Every structure is written in C-alpha cells, then in structure tokens.
Amino acid sequence: MVKLIYCISKKPEMSLDAFQAYWRDTHAPIAGAIPGLRRYVQCHVVPEAYAGDARPAYDGAAELWFDDIDALRQAMRSAETAAALADEANFIDHTRVASFITVENVVV
C-alpha cells in the first residue's frame, strides 16, 4: 500500500467551522469516489490548536491509500480526481499546501 498525504489550509476568508464542515460534508463524497481508493481519512486540526496567537502550519491533512504507485497514478488521471481537484477551489488555499507519497513503517 502507498499513501498520499495532502496537507491543506483553509481559504483565509473561511471560518474553521465552515472549512471543516465543507471538507467533511461536501468534499468527502467527491474525493471518496476516486477509483482505486482503498481508504480516505481526513485529519482535522483541533480548534484548541488556534488558541491565542498560535496558528498551525496547516488546517488539516488528507490521507488517501492505494494498492500501489500504479493505482495512484491511474487514479490521478481519472475524471473523479479532476472533480475533486476542481472542488478544492471552494475551500482550500492552494498557496499553503504540501503533499507527499509514503509507505507506512509501523513502529508501535
């Protein structure tokens, strides 16, 4: 299995609540339809992380699992991925994102 980890930031004009609700309720079904996707997890930053002057580097991370790198590459060429990427314009600040492909090494 390979995992695509996608660190994302909300659009500056969105509240944290609106960002998390859109990502969870509107975007999740769109991203969840990507072919070959074995698992999709959204990691939402807890509101307490924004206390005082603190600002997390990202507002969340998406984890997308695929059988192998070829399945990931094929998924990235799909109409479903194109739809998910287009929808990101509604809630993600693309000037503040990062992504990488990993293989898990379980330690504990």
N, CA, C and O of each residue as an XYZ file, in Angstrom:
432
protein
N       0.838     -1.182      0.000
C       0.000      0.000      0.000
C       0.881      1.243      0.000
O       1.935      1.289      0.635
N       0.415      2.243     -0.729
C       1.042      3.559     -0.674
C      -0.013      4.541     -0.196
O      -1.214      4.334     -0.372
N       0.467      5.609      0.409
C      -0.439      6.612      0.939
C      -0.024      7.983      0.435
O       1.144      8.364      0.519
N      -0.991      8.715     -0.086
C      -0.792     10.111     -0.449
C      -1.238     10.932      0.754
O      -2.390     10.840      1.177
N      -0.341     11.726      1.302
C      -0.678     12.631      2.390
C      -0.703     14.038      1.815
O       0.256     14.482      1.184
N      -1.799     14.725      2.038
C      -2.036     16.042      1.456
C      -2.358     17.004      2.590
O      -3.452     16.959      3.152
N      -1.415     17.870      2.930
C      -1.590     18.862      3.990
C      -2.250     20.090      3.378
O      -1.773     20.625      2.377
N      -3.353     20.536      3.985
C      -4.127     21.615      3.380
C      -4.396     22.746      4.366
O      -4.348     22.564      5.583
N      -4.678     23.915      3.806
C      -5.031     25.109      4.573
C      -6.344     25.657      4.050
O      -6.641     25.583      2.858
N      -7.114     26.201      4.957
C      -8.408     26.764      4.576
C      -8.220     28.091      3.849
O      -7.203     28.766      4.008
N      -9.213     28.445      3.057
C      -9.205     29.756      2.425
C      -9.254     30.794      3.543
O      -9.978     30.598      4.518
N      -8.506     31.895      3.431
C      -8.421     32.869      4.530
C      -9.771     33.421      4.979
O      -9.955     33.727      6.157
N     -10.702     33.548      4.060
C     -11.997     34.136      4.412
C     -12.952     33.147      5.082
O     -14.030     33.544      5.526
N     -12.585     31.889      5.163
C     -13.452     30.872      5.774
C     -13.161     30.732      7.259
O     -12.010     30.799      7.691
N     -14.212     30.538      8.026
C     -14.023     30.192      9.432
C     -13.557     28.738      9.492
O     -13.739     27.974      8.545
N     -12.958     28.376     10.614
C     -12.528     26.989     10.788
C     -13.729     26.048     10.733
O     -13.659     24.979     10.127
N     -14.830     26.447     11.368
C     -16.031     25.607     11.349
C     -16.551     25.398      9.930
O     -16.898     24.278      9.554
N     -16.606     26.466      9.144
C     -17.100     26.361      7.760
C     -16.173     25.490      6.918
O     -16.635     24.671      6.124
N     -14.863     25.668      7.093
C     -13.875     24.864      6.379
C     -14.050     23.377      6.693
O     -14.133     22.548      5.786
N     -14.106     23.050      7.981
C     -14.214     21.650      8.372
C     -15.537     21.040      7.923
O     -15.574     19.883      7.505
N     -16.608     21.797      8.004
C     -17.914     21.290      7.571
C     -17.928     21.034      6.069
O     -18.431     20.003      5.623
N     -17.378     21.966      5.279
C     -17.352     21.784      3.826
C     -16.503     20.569      3.465
O     -16.918     19.727      2.669
N     -15.325     20.487      4.050
C     -14.416     19.379      3.764
C     -15.073     18.038      4.105
O     -15.011     17.095      3.317
N     -15.692     17.960      5.268
C     -16.303     16.721      5.756
C     -17.582     16.366      4.997
O     -17.762     15.219      4.588
N     -18.472     17.346      4.807
C     -19.813     17.053      4.303
C     -19.967     17.176      2.788
O     -20.762     16.451      2.190
N     -19.223     18.076      2.167
C     -19.367     18.302      0.727
C     -18.241     17.644     -0.063
O     -18.491     16.930     -1.035
N     -16.995     17.890      0.360
C     -15.856     17.385     -0.412
C     -15.637     15.881     -0.233
O     -15.240     15.206     -1.183
N     -15.883     15.352      0.945
C     -15.593     13.937      1.221
C     -16.271     12.980      0.241
O     -15.612     12.060     -0.243
N     -17.552     13.154     -0.072
C     -18.149     12.229     -1.040
C     -17.536     12.344     -2.438
O     -17.487     11.361     -3.177
N     -17.076     13.521     -2.795
C     -16.447     13.722     -4.104
C     -15.103     12.993     -4.132
O     -14.828     12.225     -5.054
N     -14.272     13.235     -3.124
C     -12.958     12.584     -3.058
C     -13.107     11.081     -2.850
O     -12.313     10.297     -3.370
N     -14.106     10.689     -2.102
C     -14.315      9.272     -1.826
C     -14.656      8.443     -3.051
O     -14.576      7.215     -3.019
N     -15.038      9.116     -4.133
C     -15.394      8.418     -5.377
C     -14.191      8.156     -6.285
O     -14.350      7.573     -7.357
N     -13.007      8.571     -5.881
C     -11.812      8.370     -6.712
C     -11.582      6.867     -6.899
O     -11.535      6.126     -5.917
N     -11.437      6.411     -8.139
C     -11.266      4.968     -8.374
C      -9.939      4.446     -7.818
O      -8.904      5.107     -7.903
N     -10.002      3.249     -7.253
C      -8.802      2.626     -6.698
C      -8.488      3.063     -5.285
O      -7.556      2.543     -4.671
N      -9.243      4.005     -4.757
C      -9.017      4.498     -3.402
C      -9.435      3.428     -2.401
O     -10.590      3.001     -2.397
N      -8.508      2.993     -1.553
C      -8.789      1.942     -0.577
C      -9.237      2.501      0.764
O     -10.010      1.872      1.486
N      -8.744      3.692      1.088
C      -9.100      4.328      2.359
C      -8.886      5.822      2.214
O      -7.938      6.266      1.566
N      -9.773      6.592      2.819
C      -9.666      8.059      2.788
C      -9.942      8.559      4.195
O     -11.019      8.323      4.743
N      -8.975      9.248      4.780
C      -9.096      9.761      6.142
C      -8.829     11.261      6.117
O      -7.865     11.722      5.507
N      -9.689     12.009      6.783
C      -9.471     13.437      6.970
C      -8.975     13.652      8.395
O      -9.572     13.152      9.347
N      -7.898     14.387      8.537
C      -7.343     14.717      9.854
C      -7.564     16.210     10.073
O      -6.843     17.037      9.515
N      -8.559     16.551     10.885
C      -8.910     17.945     11.147
C      -8.138     18.439     12.369
O      -8.120     17.774     13.404
N      -7.501     19.603     12.251
C      -6.812     20.199     13.391
C      -7.855     20.558     14.452
O      -8.918     21.089     14.129
N      -7.548     20.268     15.706
C      -8.490     20.575     16.785
C      -8.549     22.078     17.006
O      -7.520     22.749     16.929
N      -9.728     22.620     17.279
C      -9.876     24.075     17.461
C      -8.955     24.648     18.536
O      -8.535     25.801     18.438
N      -8.641     23.863     19.547
C      -7.766     24.346     20.626
C      -6.370     24.708     20.128
O      -5.657     25.461     20.791
N      -5.976     24.190     18.985
C      -4.650     24.491     18.426
C      -4.545     25.935     17.959
O      -3.450     26.410     17.660
N      -5.674     26.642     17.894
C      -5.695     28.027     17.432
C      -5.772     29.021     18.587
O      -6.038     30.202     18.365
N      -5.545     28.565     19.797
C      -5.649     29.435     20.970
C      -4.569     30.521     20.942
O      -3.429     30.280     20.543
N      -4.958     31.711     21.373
C      -4.009     32.816     21.440
C      -3.490     33.192     20.061
O      -4.267     33.328     19.117
N      -2.196     33.358     19.946
C      -1.581     33.728     18.671
C      -1.141     32.510     17.863
O      -0.540     32.656     16.799
N      -1.434     31.322     18.356
C      -0.994     30.095     17.679
C      -1.710     29.928     16.345
O      -2.891     30.251     16.214
N      -0.992     29.428     15.375
C      -1.574     29.104     14.071
C      -0.862     27.861     13.567
O       0.339     27.904     13.297
N      -1.580     26.758     13.435
C      -0.950     25.543     12.901
C      -0.413     25.779     11.485
O      -0.919     26.630     10.754
N       0.600     25.028     11.117
C       1.168     25.158      9.771
C       0.126     24.840      8.706
O       0.139     25.434      7.628
N      -0.774     23.909      9.001
C      -1.854     23.518      8.101
C      -3.126     23.339      8.926
O      -3.067     23.166     10.143
N      -4.260     23.381      8.262
C      -5.538     23.221      8.950
C      -6.029     21.774      8.932
O      -7.044     21.450      9.549
N      -5.314     20.919      8.232
C      -5.677     19.515      8.204
C      -4.821     18.749      7.225
O      -4.003     19.317      6.501
N      -5.027     17.447      7.218
C      -4.317     16.578      6.277
C      -5.270     15.488      5.814
O      -6.043     14.943      6.601
N      -5.204     15.185      4.544
C      -5.968     14.083      3.977
C      -5.004     12.935      3.724
O      -3.880     13.138      3.265
N      -5.458     11.733      4.029
C      -4.678     10.527      3.772
C      -5.470      9.668      2.801
O      -6.610      9.292      3.073
N      -4.854      9.362      1.662
C      -5.514      8.551      0.636
C      -4.652      7.323      0.360
O      -3.499      7.449     -0.051
N      -5.214      6.128      0.588
C      -4.495      4.871      0.411
C      -4.827      4.245     -0.939
O      -5.974      4.255     -1.386
N      -3.789      3.697     -1.577
C      -3.930      2.976     -2.841
C      -3.106      1.691     -2.767
O      -2.166      1.595     -1.978
N      -3.464      0.704     -3.593
C      -2.749     -0.574     -3.568
C      -1.267     -0.424     -3.853
O      -0.437     -1.076     -3.219
N      -0.932      0.441     -4.814
C       0.461      0.637     -5.197
C       0.578      1.938     -5.977
O      -0.421      2.615     -6.220
N       1.779      2.282     -6.363
C       2.018      3.554     -7.051
C       1.309      3.606     -8.403
O       0.866      4.673     -8.827
N       1.199      2.469     -9.077
C       0.490      2.452    -10.359
C      -0.998      2.751    -10.174
O      -1.588      3.457    -10.992
N      -1.607      2.229     -9.118
C      -3.017      2.521     -8.833
C      -3.201      3.996     -8.522
O      -4.194      4.600     -8.929
N      -2.250      4.581     -7.802
C      -2.297      6.017     -7.515
C      -2.192      6.820     -8.800
O      -2.966      7.752     -9.018
N      -1.245      6.467     -9.646
C      -1.083      7.194    -10.922
C      -2.335      7.097    -11.787
O      -2.756      8.083    -12.392
N      -2.918      5.928    -11.842
C      -4.139      5.754    -12.626
C      -5.281      6.591    -12.042
O      -6.037      7.218    -12.783
N      -5.400      6.598    -10.730
C      -6.447      7.390    -10.078
C      -6.280      8.872    -10.367
O      -7.268      9.581    -10.555
N      -5.044      9.348    -10.406
C      -4.788     10.770    -10.638
C      -5.213     11.215    -12.035
O      -5.407     12.407    -12.270
N      -5.359     10.264    -12.969
C      -5.783     10.583    -14.339
C      -7.299     10.479    -14.531
O      -7.796     10.662    -15.642
N      -8.028     10.189    -13.461
C      -9.463      9.936    -13.588
C     -10.298     11.215    -13.550
O      -9.864     12.252    -13.049
N     -11.499     11.107    -14.091
C     -12.454     12.220    -14.042
C     -12.855     12.517    -12.600
O     -13.129     13.669    -12.262
N     -12.892     11.497    -11.751
C     -13.254     11.694    -10.345
C     -12.198     12.517     -9.611
O     -12.533     13.365     -8.783
N     -10.925     12.269     -9.915
C      -9.877     13.090     -9.307
C      -9.961     14.515     -9.831
O      -9.781     15.461     -9.065
N     -10.228     14.686    -11.115
C     -10.392     16.034    -11.679
C     -11.515     16.778    -10.974
O     -11.391     17.972    -10.700
N     -12.606     16.086    -10.680
C     -13.725     16.713     -9.970
C     -13.328     17.094     -8.544
O     -13.693     18.167     -8.064
N     -12.590     16.229     -7.875
C     -12.146     16.526     -6.508
C     -11.199     17.716     -6.499
O     -11.306     18.587     -5.636
N     -10.276     17.762     -7.447
C      -9.339     18.882     -7.526
C     -10.064     20.188     -7.838
O      -9.722     21.233     -7.285
N     -11.047     20.137     -8.705
C     -11.826     21.342     -9.026
C     -12.585     21.831     -7.800
O     -12.678     23.037     -7.572
N     -13.128     20.911     -7.011
C     -13.880     21.299     -5.821
C     -12.994     21.938     -4.758
O     -13.476     22.732     -3.951
N     -11.716     21.605     -4.747
C     -10.803     22.177     -3.753
C     -10.785     23.709     -3.790
O     -10.532     24.349     -2.769
N     -11.047     24.290     -4.940
C     -11.060     25.751     -5.060
C     -12.111     26.392     -4.156
O     -12.038     27.588     -3.873
N     -13.079     25.613     -3.704
C     -14.138     26.129     -2.848
C     -13.742     26.266     -1.384
O     -14.417     26.962     -0.625
N     -12.645     25.602     -0.973
C     -12.317     25.653      0.461
C     -10.830     25.610      0.795
O     -10.465     25.837      1.949
N      -9.965     25.328     -0.164
C      -8.529     25.202      0.103
C      -7.768     26.408     -0.441
O      -8.026     26.871     -1.552
N      -6.825     26.909      0.361
C      -5.882     27.943     -0.066
C      -4.689     27.216     -0.677
O      -3.837     26.697      0.044
N      -4.628     27.178     -1.999
C      -3.579     26.411     -2.680
C      -2.191     27.036     -2.576
O      -1.221     26.445     -3.051
N      -2.074     28.207     -1.973
C      -0.742     28.769     -1.732
C      -0.116     28.167     -0.471
O       1.062     28.387     -0.189
N      -0.919     27.402      0.286
C      -0.442     26.816      1.541
C      -0.820     25.342      1.620
O      -1.634     24.951      2.456
N      -0.231     24.528      0.755
C      -0.463     23.077      0.756
C       0.872     22.356      0.591
O       1.868     22.944      0.169
N       0.866     21.093      0.926
C       2.030     20.226      0.703
C       1.501     18.808      0.539
O       0.479     18.448      1.122
N       2.198     18.012     -0.252
C       1.794     16.619     -0.400
C       3.023     15.753     -0.627
O       4.058     16.210     -1.110
N       2.870     14.487     -0.259
C       3.935     13.518     -0.479
C       3.341     12.125     -0.464
O       2.277     11.892      0.110
N       4.044     11.202     -1.103
C       3.620      9.800     -1.191
C       4.501      8.996     -0.249
O       5.723      9.143     -0.246
N       3.867      8.141      0.550
C       4.605      7.413      1.570
C       4.279      5.919      1.557
O       3.312      5.471      0.940
N       5.103      5.190      2.244
C       4.842      3.811      2.634
C       4.965      3.803      4.154
O       5.948      4.302      4.702
N       3.976      3.242      4.832
C       3.996      3.233      6.281
C       5.017      2.233      6.820
O       5.194      1.141      6.280
N       5.683      2.641      7.900
C       6.552      1.764      8.679
C       6.038      1.838     10.108
O       6.383      2.765     10.841
N       5.229      0.890     10.507
C       4.630      0.906     11.833
C       5.706      0.651     12.875
O       6.456     -0.321     12.785
N       5.776      1.533     13.865
C       6.795      1.444     14.909
C       6.196      0.868     16.191
O       6.816      0.024     16.838
N       5.024      1.308     16.555
C       4.381      0.819     17.780
C       3.018      0.279     17.432
O       2.295     -0.187     18.313
